[in-house]
Amino acid sequence: MQMLEAIKRKIESAQDLYSVVKTMKALAAVNIHYHARAVEAITEYHQSIEMGFQVLLKEKPEILKKPKLRNERRMGVIIFGSQRGMAGKFNVMIANSFMEWENTKAFDYAQLKIAVIGERAEEQLKEVDYQPAARIDFPESRHNLNSAIQELLILVESWRFREKIDDIYLFYNKLKRGVIFKPFQFHLFPLGQEWLRELASRKWPSRNLPLFTLSWNQLFYSFIHQFFYISLYRAFIESMASENASRLTAMQKP
């Protein structure tokens, strides 16, 4: 009789677990769809920022002179991982991507600062003897993204002005199609000179350029701030979509 009761409890536990997994799979699928739509909206906003830069660069094309680079540059990297476990190879893939980049880089650096998003990614890096200088917990919901982005913006400004970091890179997983995602690297700072030159040479869609009353410098730095914000927002959204895809894939495995 006791054996029958034990078997019954195991069956009920298995049914409960199946129900939880089924719910998690449904939520992951919904989140993937939402994040795909969010990326489309981000792309449209990014195009507006490009148009702002385009106007300003046509006003002062001389700022596109090639900057002088120091032989040894101070580097900063921000790595986007997950806060919770059960994410398959999500954190391993992004940590490996960063390590491969760091081992095969074609430049020397005098200093390397690492900031990590998510507790699991931090654990992954510490296992291979990297010590992140900062960690920001991954938001529990997309509705809490703004506070995390503001923390990162403060960090980026501190790196740029206080610690004199020359280059800042973002590392995050990016959804390709379906539930397939790949590690992605983005050079956040300084702004790409080739990209800026392309914007400056791009034809404006109407006959007259927009007029502006604020100072050129004030507008330019405002657009840089917006560029940082939307780039970090995109990294969060792309990473969230990839994390959900990784969870969905992990739960589908026998």
N, C-alpha and C positions, 0 to 999 in steps of 0.2 A: 504493500500500500504506500509506504514511504517512497519507494522507487517511482511509482506512478505519479505521486505528487511532485516529485523532483523533476520528472520528465515534463509534466504539465507546466511547471514554472519556467523551464528552459524554453518551451514552445512559446509561452507568452512573452518571455524576454526577447526571443528572436523576432516575434511579430512586432513588438514595440520598436526594436532596433530597425527592422525593415521599414516601419512607418516613418521613423526619424530620417533614415537615409533617403527615402522617397521624397519627403518634404524638403530636405537639403538640396536634392537634385533639382527639384522644381524651382526653388529659390535661386540656385546658381544659374539655371537657364534663363530665368527672368532678368537677373542682374546683368548677364552677358548682353541681352537685348537692349537693356536700358543704357549700358555703358557704350554700346555701339552708336546709339543715337546721340549720346552726349559728346562723343568724339566728332560727330558731324557738326554739331553746334560750335564746338571749340575751333574746328577748321574754319568756319565762317568768321568767327571773331578774330582769328589769327590773320585772315585776309584783310580785315579792317585795320589791324595794326600795321600790316605791310603797306597799306595805302597811306597811312600817316607818315611812316618812315619815308615813303616815296616822295611825298610833298616836301618834307624837310631836307632830304638829300638833294633834290633838284635846286633848292635854295642855297645850299652850301656844299657843293660837291668836293670841295677841297679837304673835307675831313676824311676822305677815303684814301689818303696817303698811307702807304704801307707802314705799319708801326714797327719800331725797332724792338726785337725780341732779345731777352737776356738768354745767355747760354744755359743757365740753370734756373728753371722756373718752379714756382711754388704751386702745387696742384691741390685742388679740392674735389672730392667726389661725393655724390649723394646717391646712396643705393636704396632702392625701393624693394622691400620684402613684405612678409606678412606678419600680422600680430599673433595669429593663432596657428596651430598645427593642422594636420590632416589636409595639407595642400599639395600632396604629391611631390614632384621634383621642382616645384616653383622656386623655393629659396635656394636650393642647390644650384639650379641653372643660372640664376642671376649672380650668385657669389662666384661661380666658376667663370662666368663671363668677365667679371671685374678682374679676377686673378689672371686670366689669360691676357687681358689688355695690359695689366700692370707688368707682366713678365715679358711681353713682346713689344712694348712701347719703343718708339724710335727717338726718344728724347731722354735727357737726364732731368731729374728734379731735385731741388734742394730740400723740399719738404712735401709731405703728403698728408692731407687732412681727410678723414673719412667721417661722414655722417650717415647714419642708417635709419631707415624708416621701418619700424616693426621689430618686435622682440625676437622673432624666429630668425630673421636675417642676421641680426646681431650675434645670436648664438652660433650661426653657421660660420661667420667670419672669425669669431673668437676660437673656434675649434682648430683653425689653421693659423693661429697666432697673429691675427690682425686685431688691433685695439681701436675701435671707433672712438673719435673724440666727442661725438654727440649722438644721441638716439632720440627720435621722436616716435611716439606710439602711433601706429596706423589708426586712423579714425574708424570707429565702429560702424559709422554710416556715412554715406555720401553727403548727407546733410551737415556733417561736422567737418567737411573738408576745409572750409575757409580758415578755421583757427590753426589747423596744421600747416596750411600754406603760409599763413602770416608768420608762424614760427620759423619756417624755412626762409622766408624773405629776410627776416631779421638776421638769420645765420649767414645768408649770402652776403648781405651788406657788411656784416662784421668781418667775414673773410676778405672781402674786397678792400675795405678801407682800413681796418684795424690790423689785420694779419697779412695784408699785402699779397693775397693769393692771386696768381696770374691767370690761372685757368680753372674753370669749374665744369665738371662733367656730371651728367645724370645717367644712372644705370637702372633700367627697369625692363620688365617683360612686356612685350607688345603683342596683341592678338593679331594673327595673320588672316586666318579664315576658320570658320567653325569653332572648334575648341583647340586649334593649333596656335601656339604662341612661341615667340622667339625672344631671346635677350636683345635689348636695344641700347645703344649708347648715343647720348646727345650732348653736344658741346654748348653749354648754356652761356658761358662767358669766357672771353670777350665775344661780342657779336661777330658772326662770320663775315669777313671782308668781301668774299666773293658774292655772298647773298646780298649784302648792302649795295655792291656795285651793280648787280643785276636789277635790284629795285630802282636804283638811280637811272638806269638806262631804259627801264620799262616805260612804254608809252602810256600817258594818262588817258583814261577813257572818255574825257570830254575836252572841249577846246580850251577851257580856262582852269588853272590850278586853284584850289580853295585858298582863301585868304585867312590869315590868323592874326590875332591881336596880342597874344601872349608872347613873351620873348622866345627866341629860337631855342636857347639852351633849356629853358623851363619845359618847353614842349618835348624836346628830344629826350630829356631824362625821364619825363613822364611816360613816354612811349617805351623806353627801356624797362621801366618798372612794370608796365603792362605786359611787355614781352616776357619778363621773368615770371610774372604771375600766371599767365596763360600756359607757359611751358611747364611749370610745376603742376598746374591743374591737369594738363594733359597727361603728365607722367603718372599722377595718382589714378586717373580714370583708366588709362591703358593698363596699369598694374592691377587695378581692381578687376577689370574684365579678364585678364590673364589668370589671376588667382581663382576666380570662379570657374574658369575653363579647366584649370588644373584640378580643382576639387571635383568637378563633374567627371573628369576622366578617371580620377582615382577611385571614385565611388562606383564606376561602371565596371571596374576590373573585378574578376572573380576572386 
